[in-house]
Amino acid sequence: MTTSKIVVAGGFGVGKTTFVGAVSDIKPLTTEAMMTVASGKLDDTERLPYKGKTTVAMDFGRVALDDELLLYLFGTPGQERFWFMWDSLVRGSIGAVVLADTRRLADAFSSIDFFENRNIPYVVGVNTFDGILHHPLEHVRRAMAIDPAVPIFRCDARERDEVKETLLGLIEHVMKKVEQVAQPSMT
């Protein structure tokens, strides 16, 4: 069996914990803590008025996509004050899923920059919180200035099958990048 590590990243409250939990074959490890008055001063909860908990270290889950591929999923905390952990969390990963919320696209930019600056393959999962894709994926791509080579998926983080499809899309993207590196250039 082949095992691989994948990171799930994105802004505060975008659905990373839900994504990992929806697909994990084991009870996921979460490090969610109740939000306090003090954290309310640090975290912008204006657009997330019902958010009562937040990830303070990481989420961890495991999913067997078939008999030969086992994925270890590591969800990052979304707030800037916890970004110091990201380098440790991505060490050894084959790639990442960056979750984006079309109501707050700017919250995904830091995650995308992080993976691009480290040359870590990633895909974007547009989380449809209410089950509705409010903007076509190509409009999201243009709004976020995402390279055409980076796949973008519609993904409801609550739906196991959609999460699996996003993970499979990441694996295919990583494999294409590995093939491109392995092939000598034709000049």
Residue, then its C-alpha position, 0 to 999 in steps of 0.5 A: m500500500t502507498t501512503s501519502k500526506i496531503v494538507v488541507a488549507g484555507g482561510f479562517g472558517v472555510g471548512k477545513t475541519t469539515f472537509v477532513g471529517a467528511v472523508s476520514d475513515i477514522k474518527p478525525l483528530t481535531t484541535e478545536a477550541m471554543m472561541t473566546v472574547a479575547s479571540g474575537k478581537l484577533d479573528d474577524t468573525e463578522r462574516l461568520p457570526y455563528k462560528g463558535k469553535t476554531t482549530v488551534a493546531m491541526d486536524f488529522g484524518r485518514v482515508a483509503l481511496d482504494d486497496e493501494l492508496l492511503l492518504y493522511l490528511f492534515g488540516t491547517p489552522g486558518q488564522e494568521r496567528f497560527w501560521f508559524m505551524w504551517d511549515s511543519l504541517v506541510r513537511g513530507s506532503i505531496g500536495a495541498v487542497v486550498l479551500a475557498d469560500t466565494r463570499r470571502l475569496a481574499d481569505a484564500f490568497s495567503s494559502i495559495d501564496f504559501f504553496e506557490n512560494r514553496n513549489i508545493p502542488y495544490v488544487v483549489g476546492v470551492n466550498t459550497f456551504d449551502g450546496i449552491l455554486h454562486h459563481p462559475l469556476e472560471h470566474v473564480r479562477r480569473a478573480m483569484a488569478i489562478d494559473p490555468a494549470v491549477p485545477i479548481f473543483r466545486c466541493d461541498a466539504r460536508e459531502r464525502d464523495e465530493v471531498k474524495e473527488t477533490l482529493l483524487g483531482l489533487i493526486e492526478h495533478v501531482m502525478k502530472k507534475v511529476e511526469q513533467v519533471a521526469q520527461p526531458s524537455m524537447t528543445 
